[in-house]
């Protein structure tokens, strides 16, 4: 599909770049080259993540019809894609809560461990892993309740901790993450197919690495909990401090012969968008696919960069597109008070709009590639030269919305939300600035 003209339809052009990035990360087009041959024994598919349903459909479409196939995958509520016509269901797909786990995720994790029980060396386990799996695949460590995990998970989300920090804690408070699912599958061969949603594409961080060796430690988990003031039951803290609930480590023989393949990554999606921009006659610059930090502050930095390009043609010439990805964080400014609505992408856009100060010739889009920004119904938002002036004409002061982390309400009133619905993949944040 030809891209809209960026000069006359900047919003549609930016949305086209986002859709290009999403399409590059869909499972079916990326899985065939790394799918292993059927084994002499059974093939069991286990998986978790926002892309879980689409990944399961891809395996069913590509797997030989005569070869045995069974399994269970858990995805987020509302993220099961329509089943392609004529595709026979051989993998069960269930739904659970994200970003805070619920009992459905706990039951799914228990059922996966049961499916892993009794496998032999002749069997193959295909693990389909994507972002969101940490919350969707929940099985608390002995001594922790589901309510404990929910509280700890929410506290981590509210703290501003990075994804690697959150997943370090999650792995050590779980009976299935941090390589423990792979241990349960022994002695079967395990092949993990993953869609990366984490900075650096570390497989042990994606969905807290249920089938991958974990290089982090109990001591690191203790440090993170203490640094962010997150309480856990005393008995669990004692076990962490003693290193008594350590995860399987790199070099452990249980991982011998296992494979991990990244079938989609943030960089691949950004590169696909960049190629579309260049085909439209624009320079395209990718700042990076692993940008972290407070969403609003990252937005302000992007805004300052775009203004420099617009006003001085430095450090990039115009017209151009500036792209970036990664996983930013939102720290609630008034803990305990009723928070506003919105996620990382919306808060980035608030910071971007504030920094741009109505700069002529600059438009922006930020969206989560899973189609859901936080827990709302939008993927992200648009920013335009007239964003601040339109807001002021409605009596809306952007600082007040930043104070209460209320990006959704701000951009909804401007009719500038990006709404796509679930995309059935997830390669994290996508950000694009158009400078004409």
Secondary structure, DSSP 8 states (H G I E B T S, - for coil): -----TTT-HHHHHHHHHHHHHHHT-SHHHHGGG-----SS-EEEEEESTTHHHHHHHHHHHS-TTS--EEEEEEETT------TT----SEEEEE-SSS--HHHHHHHHHHHHHHTT--TT-EEEEEEETTHHHHS--B-TT--HHHHHHHHHHHHHHT--HHHHHHHHHHTBSSTTTHHHHHHTTSEEEEEEE--STT--TTTGGG-TTS-----HHHHHHHHHHTT----HHHHHHHHHTTT----TT-GGGTT-EEEEEE-HHHHHHHHHHHHHHTT-EEEE--S-B-SBHHHHHHHHHHHHHHHHHH--SS-SSEEEEEEE--B---SSTTS---S--HHHHHHHHHHHHHTT-TTEEEEEEETTS-STTSS-SEEEE-TTHHHHHHHTT--HHHHHHTT-HHHHHHHTT-EE-----S----EEEEEEE-
